Amino acid sequence: MLVKSKVASLKSKVASRKSKVASRKSKVALALIAAIAVAHGVAQGFSPASVAQGVAQGFSPASPTEPLWDTGTFSILGFDPATGEVGGAVQSRVFSVGNGVLWADADVGVAATQAIVDVSYGRQALDLLRKGVKPDAIIKRILDADRDPLPERWTKQGRQFAVMNLKGEFAAYTGPKASTWAGNKSGKFATAQGNILAGPQVVDNMIERFENTSGHLSKRLVAALEGGQEGGGDTRGQQSAALVIVKKNCGVWLHNDTVLRLQVDDNPEPIKELRRIVDKWNERRPTSVSPECK
């Protein structure tokens, strides 16, 4: 019996050591996989910090079924009380950021939806503005109605969006799980918001530039993007930018509500290119034939 007991004890110790060795190997393998994932993500143009965050939350850049969050963006919505024009501008280290972030309707206002984005927020915001709902109430209603269909991979807690009506009244929201740094800043007739940013100075700069730049709304919106970029911008870099401005019947020609809509979809310096086009447009500033817009 004594021999059997010693043999059993020895087998138990061996099994325990094997388990510890296997656990160590597993940790080493996971660390190696994480390192490879980070290296791959950085090679694709993401910052090491954002890639590491994605990997820590279970997202692998190498996995087609679990894509790294492609979310870093900063935007601004603004109103010009002198002209009644309302609009927005955005920049991001993604391809064609204008294809989804900015929403505008000359009858009601503008919206921006970004971060761990639900693009339908833009459409929903405009629909609620048409019903006369105030921007702050719109934020609550949209969030409350969000069923969070992908809570583990695309959580509603990471949404970021802003809404502005034709009076320049606005509201903005940044979810607690939006990729850091994330936040929003209010001005008198503008709201700036962003995620995966260098810090709060990005949105601070955007509001300061918007409020202290003279000229057409298009120039003020681009100046805001320039200020944001000078503050560090999207930590992953630059790739695309977009701008939209609306006012009822005040676009070029007849019955056109779009004063200006521009997209720079793929450029190493998209804000610089957007500035070039905006300056070109302002040289002759095409006008509507509608009498109220003269």
C-alpha positions as CSV (number, residue, x, y, z in Angstrom):
1,M,0.0,0.0,0.0
2,L,2.9,2.4,0.8
3,V,4.5,1.7,-2.5
4,K,1.2,2.3,-4.4
5,S,0.7,5.6,-2.5
6,K,4.2,6.8,-3.4
7,V,3.7,5.9,-7.0
8,A,0.3,7.7,-7.1
9,S,1.9,10.8,-5.5
10,L,4.7,10.7,-8.0
11,K,2.3,10.5,-10.9
12,S,0.3,13.4,-9.5
13,K,3.5,15.6,-9.3
14,V,4.4,14.6,-12.9
15,A,1.0,15.5,-14.1
16,S,1.1,18.8,-12.3
17,R,4.5,19.7,-13.8
18,K,3.2,18.8,-17.3
19,S,0.2,21.0,-16.8
20,K,2.4,23.9,-15.7
21,V,4.7,23.4,-18.8
22,A,1.7,23.3,-21.1
23,S,0.3,26.4,-19.5
24,R,3.7,28.2,-20.0
25,K,3.8,27.1,-23.6
26,S,0.2,28.3,-24.2
27,K,1.1,31.7,-22.7
28,V,4.2,31.9,-24.9
29,A,2.2,31.0,-28.0
30,L,-0.5,33.6,-27.2
31,A,2.2,36.3,-26.6
32,L,3.8,35.3,-30.0
33,I,0.4,35.5,-31.7
34,A,-0.3,38.9,-30.2
35,A,3.1,40.2,-31.2
36,I,2.5,38.9,-34.8
37,A,-0.9,40.5,-34.8
38,V,0.4,43.9,-33.6
39,A,3.2,43.8,-36.2
40,H,0.7,42.9,-38.9
41,G,-1.6,45.7,-37.9
42,V,1.2,48.3,-37.8
43,A,2.3,47.2,-41.2
44,Q,-1.3,48.0,-42.4
45,G,-1.0,51.5,-41.1
46,F,-2.5,51.3,-37.6
47,S,-0.8,52.7,-34.6
48,P,0.8,50.1,-32.2
49,A,-1.5,51.4,-29.4
50,S,-4.7,50.9,-31.4
51,V,-3.7,47.5,-32.6
52,A,-2.7,46.4,-29.1
53,Q,-6.1,47.5,-27.9
54,G,-7.9,45.6,-30.6
55,V,-5.9,42.4,-29.9
56,A,-6.5,42.7,-26.1
57,Q,-10.2,42.9,-26.9
58,G,-10.1,39.8,-29.1
59,F,-9.7,41.4,-32.5
60,S,-6.9,40.0,-34.8
61,P,-5.8,42.0,-37.9
62,A,-5.0,38.7,-39.5
63,S,-8.5,37.3,-39.0
64,P,-11.1,38.0,-41.7
65,T,-13.9,37.1,-39.4
66,E,-12.8,39.4,-36.6
67,P,-11.5,42.6,-38.2
68,L,-9.6,45.3,-36.3
69,W,-11.9,48.2,-35.6
70,D,-11.4,50.7,-38.4
71,T,-12.8,53.7,-36.5
72,G,-10.4,56.6,-35.9
73,T,-12.0,59.8,-37.0
74,F,-12.5,63.5,-36.1
75,S,-15.3,65.6,-37.4
76,I,-17.1,68.9,-36.9
77,L,-20.6,70.2,-37.4
78,G,-21.0,74.0,-37.8
79,F,-23.7,76.6,-38.4
80,D,-23.3,80.1,-39.9
81,P,-26.0,82.4,-38.5
82,A,-25.1,85.1,-41.1
83,T,-26.0,82.9,-44.1
84,G,-28.2,80.2,-42.5
85,E,-25.9,77.5,-43.9
86,V,-25.2,74.4,-41.9
87,G,-22.5,71.7,-42.6
88,G,-19.8,69.4,-41.5
89,A,-16.3,68.1,-42.2
90,V,-14.4,65.0,-41.3
91,Q,-11.0,63.4,-41.6
92,S,-9.8,59.8,-40.9
93,R,-7.2,57.2,-41.5
94,V,-9.7,55.1,-43.5
95,F,-10.6,55.0,-47.2
96,S,-13.5,57.3,-48.2
97,V,-14.5,58.5,-44.7
98,G,-17.2,60.7,-46.3
99,N,-19.1,57.6,-47.3
100,G,-21.1,57.2,-44.1
101,V,-20.0,59.7,-41.5
102,L,-21.7,62.9,-42.7
103,W,-25.4,63.3,-43.2
104,A,-27.2,66.5,-44.3
105,D,-30.6,67.7,-45.3
106,A,-31.3,71.4,-46.0
107,D,-34.8,71.0,-44.5
108,V,-33.7,69.9,-41.1
109,G,-29.9,69.9,-40.4
110,V,-26.8,67.7,-40.3
111,A,-25.4,64.8,-38.4
112,A,-22.1,62.8,-38.0
113,T,-21.9,59.2,-36.9
114,Q,-18.5,57.6,-36.2
115,A,-16.2,55.5,-33.9
116,I,-17.7,52.0,-33.4
117,V,-20.2,53.3,-35.9
118,D,-23.8,52.5,-36.7
119,V,-24.3,54.3,-40.0
120,S,-28.0,54.3,-39.6
121,Y,-27.7,56.8,-36.7
122,G,-27.2,59.5,-39.4
123,R,-30.5,58.6,-41.2
124,Q,-32.3,58.2,-37.9
125,A,-31.0,61.6,-36.7
126,L,-32.4,63.4,-39.8
127,D,-35.7,61.6,-39.6
128,L,-36.1,62.7,-36.0
129,L,-35.1,66.3,-36.9
130,R,-37.9,66.3,-39.5
131,K,-40.3,65.4,-36.7
132,G,-39.1,68.5,-34.7
133,V,-37.2,66.6,-32.1
134,K,-34.5,68.5,-30.3
135,P,-30.9,67.4,-30.8
136,D,-30.3,66.3,-27.1
137,A,-33.5,64.3,-27.2
138,I,-32.5,62.7,-30.5
139,I,-29.2,61.5,-28.9
140,K,-31.2,59.7,-26.2
141,R,-33.8,58.2,-28.4
142,I,-31.3,56.8,-30.9
143,L,-29.2,55.3,-28.1
144,D,-32.2,53.8,-26.3
145,A,-33.5,52.2,-29.6
146,D,-30.1,50.7,-30.4
147,R,-30.4,46.9,-29.7
148,D,-26.7,46.5,-29.7
149,P,-26.7,43.6,-32.1
150,L,-22.9,42.9,-31.8
151,P,-22.1,43.7,-28.2
152,E,-18.8,41.7,-28.2
153,R,-17.4,42.9,-31.5
154,W,-19.1,46.2,-32.3
155,T,-20.6,47.5,-29.0
156,K,-23.0,50.4,-28.9
157,Q,-21.0,51.6,-25.9
158,G,-18.4,52.7,-28.5
159,R,-20.7,54.8,-30.7
160,Q,-20.0,58.5,-31.2
161,F,-22.3,60.9,-33.0
162,A,-23.5,64.5,-33.2
163,V,-26.7,66.2,-34.4
164,M,-27.3,69.9,-35.3
165,N,-30.5,71.5,-36.5
166,L,-31.0,74.6,-38.7
167,K,-30.9,77.0,-35.7
168,G,-27.4,75.8,-34.8
169,E,-28.6,73.9,-31.8
170,F,-26.7,70.7,-31.3
171,A,-25.9,67.7,-29.1
172,A,-23.1,65.1,-29.2
173,Y,-22.3,61.8,-27.5
174,T,-19.1,59.8,-27.0
175,G,-19.6,56.3,-25.7
176,P,-17.4,55.0,-22.8
177,K,-15.9,52.3,-25.0
178,A,-15.0,54.5,-28.0
179,S,-11.3,53.9,-28.8
180,T,-9.1,56.3,-26.8
181,W,-8.5,59.2,-26.9
182,A,-12.2,59.9,-27.6
183,G,-14.3,62.9,-26.7
184,N,-16.3,65.9,-28.0
185,K,-16.0,69.6,-27.5
186,S,-18.8,72.3,-27.9
187,G,-18.5,75.8,-29.3
188,K,-21.2,78.4,-29.8
189,F,-22.3,77.2,-33.2
190,A,-20.2,74.1,-33.6
191,T,-19.4,70.7,-32.1
192,A,-16.2,68.7,-32.7
193,Q,-15.8,65.0,-31.9
194,G,-13.3,62.3,-32.5
195,N,-11.8,59.0,-31.5
196,I,-8.3,57.3,-31.6
197,L,-7.0,60.9,-31.3
198,A,-3.7,62.2,-29.9
199,G,-5.7,63.9,-27.1
200,P,-8.3,66.5,-26.2
201,Q,-6.2,69.2,-27.8
202,V,-7.5,67.9,-31.2
203,V,-11.1,68.8,-30.6
204,D,-10.1,71.9,-28.6
205,N,-8.1,73.2,-31.6
206,M,-11.0,72.4,-33.9
207,I,-13.5,74.6,-32.0
208,E,-10.9,77.4,-31.6
209,R,-10.1,77.5,-35.3
210,F,-13.8,77.4,-36.3
211,E,-14.7,80.2,-34.1
212,N,-11.7,82.4,-35.0
213,T,-11.7,81.9,-38.7
214,S,-13.5,84.4,-41.0
215,G,-15.1,83.8,-44.4
216,H,-17.4,81.3,-45.8
217,L,-18.5,78.3,-43.8
218,S,-16.4,76.0,-46.0
219,K,-13.2,77.8,-45.0
220,R,-14.1,77.6,-41.3
221,L,-14.8,73.9,-41.5
222,V,-11.5,73.2,-43.2
223,A,-9.7,75.4,-40.8
224,A,-11.1,73.3,-38.0
225,L,-9.8,70.1,-39.6
226,E,-6.4,71.8,-39.9
227,G,-6.4,72.7,-36.3
228,G,-7.3,69.2,-35.3
229,Q,-4.5,67.7,-37.4
230,E,-2.0,70.2,-35.9
231,G,-3.1,68.9,-32.5
232,G,-2.1,65.4,-33.4
233,G,-5.2,64.3,-35.2
234,D,-5.9,60.6,-35.7
235,T,-3.0,58.7,-34.2
236,R,-2.9,56.3,-37.1
237,G,-2.4,59.1,-39.6
238,Q,-4.4,60.5,-42.5
239,Q,-6.1,59.1,-45.6
240,S,-9.4,60.7,-46.5
241,A,-11.5,63.8,-45.8
242,A,-14.9,65.1,-46.7
243,L,-17.1,68.2,-46.4
244,V,-20.8,69.0,-46.9
245,I,-22.8,72.3,-46.6
246,V,-26.5,72.7,-47.3
247,K,-29.1,75.4,-47.4
248,K,-32.6,75.2,-49.0
249,N,-32.4,76.1,-52.8
250,C,-29.0,77.7,-52.4
251,G,-26.8,75.2,-54.2
252,V,-25.6,76.0,-57.7
253,W,-28.2,76.2,-60.5
254,L,-31.9,75.6,-59.7
255,H,-33.6,73.6,-56.9
256,N,-30.3,72.4,-55.4
257,D,-30.0,72.3,-51.7
258,T,-26.3,71.2,-51.7
259,V,-24.1,74.3,-51.4
260,L,-20.9,72.2,-51.4
261,R,-20.1,68.5,-51.2
262,L,-16.5,67.4,-51.5
263,Q,-14.7,64.1,-50.8
264,V,-11.0,63.3,-50.9
265,D,-11.1,59.5,-50.7
266,D,-7.5,58.5,-50.7
267,N,-4.7,60.9,-50.3
268,P,-1.6,61.1,-48.0
269,E,-2.6,64.7,-47.1
270,P,-6.4,64.8,-47.5
271,I,-7.0,67.9,-45.5
272,K,-4.4,69.8,-47.6
273,E,-6.2,68.6,-50.7
274,L,-9.5,69.6,-49.3
275,R,-8.2,73.0,-48.6
276,R,-7.0,73.4,-52.2
277,I,-10.4,72.5,-53.6
278,V,-12.3,74.7,-51.1
279,D,-10.1,77.7,-51.9
280,K,-10.6,77.1,-55.6
281,W,-14.4,77.0,-55.1
282,N,-14.3,80.2,-53.1
283,E,-12.5,82.0,-55.9
284,R,-15.7,82.2,-57.9
285,R,-18.2,80.6,-55.6
286,P,-20.9,79.3,-57.9
287,T,-24.4,80.6,-56.9
288,S,-27.9,79.5,-57.1
289,V,-30.3,81.1,-59.6
290,S,-33.0,81.2,-56.8
291,P,-33.8,84.8,-55.9
292,E,-33.6,84.1,-52.1
293,C,-30.0,83.1,-52.4
294,K,-28.6,86.1,-54.2
